[in-house]
Amino acid sequence: MADKRVKTRDPDALSAARARLYAAAPTGEMSLGQSVRAMRKISGLTQAEYAAHRKVSLQALRQIERDQGNPTVDTLNKLAQVFGLRVGLVPIQPAGLVVECKKGR
């Protein structure tokens, strides 16, 4: 008999969720907390499991997912590294704003 605690996961749905994360996180469409929560959900882990796996405290993970606290860059990199991501600088521009550069200036 199959273990009822183990949920089967749709690979297409996981790929779509990962694509949404990669598209939305760098543009600011997802907050930091939403991005971390999405990474954890895609991984299929509870908060306690993800925190242990990424070697961060459960309290820190919970605060980050609620967009509270003040995580270090090291903590954020630990959480994102498994997805091939790292903390970086992202331009702050309203959507649709086009910045033109003129030669000679």
N, C-alpha and C positions, 0 to 999 in steps of 0.2 A: 504494500500500500504506500502511496506517495505521501511525503511529508506535507501537510496542509499549511505549514508555516512558510514554506518556500513558494514564492509567487513567480509564475512564469512572466517574463517581461518581453514585450514586443520589440524586436531589434529596430524596426522602422520607426517606432515611436521614440525610442532612445536616440536614434540618429537625428530625428527631427528636433528633439529637445536640445541636443548638443548644438545643432546648427542655429537654433534660436539664441542659445547662450552666446555663441561666438559672434553672432550678428548684433545682439542687443547690448551686451556688456560694454564694449568699447565706445559705443555711441552715447551712453548714458541713459538708454531706454530702460535699463534695469539698474536698480541701486546696487551698491556693493553687497548688502544683505541679501537681496533677491538673487544675485549672481551666485553667492556662496550656497544659498539654499538650493538653487537649481543644480549646482554641481553635486551636492550631497544627494539630492533626489535621483539624479541620473545614475549615481553610484549605487542606489538602492540600499543605502545605509541609514540607520537612525542617527540622531545627533551624537549619542554616546559612541557609537561605532565609528562614525566619521572622525570625531575628535581624537579617539584613540589611534585610528589608522594614520592620521596626519600629524600626530604627536602635538596636539594643542589641547588646552584645557576645555572641558565641556562648557564651563561658564563663559569662556572667551568665545567659543563657537556660537553659543546662544545669543550673546550680546551682538555679535557681528550679524547674525541672521535677522535680528530685530533692528539693524541699523543704529545700534547704540554702542557705547564703549569707544575705545581709542586703540584699535589693534596696531601692532607694529608691522612694518613692511615684511619682516621675517615671518610673522604669523600668517599674513596674507599670502605670501609666497608658498608657505607650507600647504595651505588649503588649495591653492590653484595649480600647483606644480603637476599634480596627477593628470590635469587636463591640458598640459603643455602651455600653461599660461603663467605670467608673472606680472607683478605690479609694475606699472609704467606711467608715464605722463601722457595724458590724453588732452587734446586741444579742447578748450571751452569755447564753443561757437554754437549759436542757435542753429537749429536745423534749417537748411536751405540757404544759409549765408554763404556767399561766395567772396573769397578774398582774392583780389587781383594784385599781382606784383608787376610793377612797371620797370623796364630796363633802365639802368642808370640811376636808380634811387636806392 
